[in-house]
Amino acid sequence: MVRRAPQWNSAAGVWVRGVLQRRPVRLVTMALANKMTRIAWALMTRNEVYYAKGRMLTVAKVVT
């Protein structure tokens, strides 16, 4: 996942590329896993839904 960071056109890609310039790949991999885990934990404990910036929200009405 970290190897493909130069292709990411997002804030996470910028973050990973910046850390890769200063730290070894294995450390960056663990740092990214830690960052994603913290985000997931915050969403679960606050009972929130994540919406990426710049993405259009599509809502589909389900007919039952």
Backbone bond lengths (Angstrom), bond angles and torsions (degrees), N, CA, C in turn:
res aa  C-N    CA-C-N  psi(-1)  N-CA   C-N-CA  omega(-1)  CA-C   N-CA-C  phi
1 M - - - 1.443 - - 1.526 110.31 -
2 V 1.302 117.24 -43.27 1.455 121.05 -178.38 1.525 110.67 -69.18
3 R 1.318 117.42 -30.26 1.467 120.19 179.19 1.522 112.29 -62.99
4 R 1.313 117.16 -27.29 1.462 121.37 -178.62 1.527 113.18 -91.41
5 A 1.295 117.54 2.47 1.466 122.04 -177.77 1.526 113.65 -55.72
6 P 1.325 120.18 -37.61 1.471 118.19 178.61 1.528 113.33 -59.98
7 Q 1.314 117.54 -21.08 1.468 121.03 179.77 1.526 112.53 -88.01
8 W 1.322 117.44 -14.77 1.460 120.92 -178.12 1.514 109.35 -71.30
9 N 1.306 115.72 132.45 1.455 121.07 178.33 1.531 107.75 -110.39
10 S 1.341 114.89 62.86 1.456 119.93 -176.42 1.518 110.13 -149.22
11 A 1.316 115.49 174.27 1.469 120.42 177.15 1.528 110.82 -63.74
12 A 1.320 117.32 -36.06 1.468 120.71 178.37 1.524 110.25 -64.69
13 G 1.320 116.84 -39.15 1.458 120.63 178.21 1.515 111.71 -63.68
14 V 1.318 116.93 -41.67 1.463 121.34 177.42 1.523 110.07 -63.25
15 W 1.325 116.45 -42.67 1.464 121.13 179.78 1.527 111.01 -62.42
16 V 1.339 116.32 -47.58 1.469 120.56 -178.53 1.523 110.28 -63.40
17 R 1.323 117.88 -44.36 1.462 120.26 179.58 1.525 111.43 -60.90
18 G 1.320 116.70 -39.54 1.458 120.32 178.44 1.514 112.73 -64.56
19 V 1.325 116.19 -42.54 1.466 119.95 -179.87 1.532 110.16 -70.89
20 L 1.334 117.55 -34.96 1.463 120.60 179.00 1.527 112.13 -62.44
21 Q 1.306 117.29 -27.43 1.464 120.03 178.47 1.525 111.81 -71.43
22 R 1.338 116.56 -21.38 1.463 120.49 -175.85 1.516 114.32 -109.94
23 R 1.333 118.21 -21.39 1.463 121.30 -171.68 1.532 111.45 -132.46
24 P 1.343 117.13 160.23 1.473 121.12 176.76 1.532 111.56 -67.66
25 V 1.332 115.53 157.77 1.468 121.87 -175.59 1.525 111.69 -59.63
26 R 1.317 118.53 -42.56 1.472 120.51 -177.98 1.528 111.48 -63.69
27 L 1.311 116.41 -37.90 1.460 119.97 178.21 1.527 110.84 -68.33
28 V 1.330 116.83 -39.07 1.468 121.21 178.17 1.527 110.10 -65.46
29 T 1.325 116.85 -37.85 1.467 120.67 177.79 1.525 110.44 -60.26
30 M 1.323 116.46 -45.62 1.468 120.09 179.11 1.528 111.48 -68.03
31 A 1.320 117.02 -36.83 1.464 120.25 178.89 1.530 110.71 -65.34
32 L 1.330 116.93 -40.13 1.462 120.60 178.39 1.530 110.71 -66.32
33 A 1.325 117.06 -41.94 1.468 120.87 177.23 1.523 110.17 -61.17
34 N 1.323 117.05 -42.06 1.461 121.54 179.01 1.525 110.63 -63.75
35 K 1.331 116.55 -43.79 1.465 121.09 -179.72 1.537 111.10 -62.68
36 M 1.335 116.05 -44.45 1.467 119.79 179.92 1.526 111.41 -66.49
37 T 1.328 116.67 -37.01 1.462 120.93 178.11 1.520 111.19 -64.64
38 R 1.328 116.57 -41.30 1.464 120.33 178.25 1.525 111.75 -63.66
39 I 1.326 116.36 -39.32 1.469 120.23 177.58 1.527 110.22 -64.63
40 A 1.330 116.06 -46.68 1.472 120.02 179.40 1.523 110.94 -61.42
41 W 1.329 117.18 -42.34 1.466 121.11 179.56 1.528 110.58 -61.88
42 A 1.321 116.75 -44.61 1.468 120.57 -179.67 1.525 110.85 -62.55
43 L 1.327 117.04 -40.53 1.468 119.83 178.89 1.524 111.31 -65.91
44 M 1.316 117.01 -41.41 1.464 120.24 -178.46 1.524 112.18 -69.61
45 T 1.320 117.46 -42.09 1.458 119.35 -177.15 1.521 112.55 -72.70
46 R 1.323 116.81 -26.82 1.470 120.75 178.56 1.516 112.37 -94.82
47 N 1.338 115.96 -3.12 1.459 121.88 -179.99 1.533 110.93 55.91
48 E 1.338 115.10 49.01 1.459 121.61 -178.52 1.519 110.50 -112.86
49 V 1.325 115.34 167.23 1.457 122.65 176.28 1.516 107.72 -113.74
50 Y 1.331 116.91 136.53 1.457 121.32 -178.73 1.524 109.70 -87.85
51 Y 1.298 116.00 128.83 1.455 122.45 173.58 1.525 107.28 -122.93
52 A 1.328 116.98 117.83 1.462 120.94 -179.50 1.524 109.72 -66.90
53 K 1.320 115.63 140.78 1.459 120.31 177.88 1.522 109.12 -65.50
54 G 1.315 115.67 140.71 1.448 120.18 177.52 1.513 114.19 83.25
55 R 1.281 117.44 -2.24 1.465 120.58 178.80 1.522 109.26 -100.06
56 M 1.317 116.10 139.69 1.457 119.75 179.18 1.521 108.67 -83.91
57 L 1.297 115.66 131.44 1.455 121.26 179.42 1.523 108.86 -80.71
58 T 1.302 116.83 124.65 1.451 122.38 177.76 1.518 107.94 -109.37
59 V 1.306 115.36 124.12 1.453 120.16 -179.56 1.523 108.02 -113.16
60 A 1.301 115.97 126.08 1.458 121.28 179.03 1.518 108.31 -110.72
61 K 1.304 115.94 131.21 1.457 120.47 178.24 1.518 108.08 -88.68
62 V 1.306 114.67 125.56 1.451 120.65 -179.20 1.520 108.06 -96.38
63 V 1.306 115.55 124.37 1.460 121.01 178.98 1.518 107.92 -92.91
64 T 1.329 115.49 124.73 1.465 118.88 -179.89 1.492 111.02 -106.89
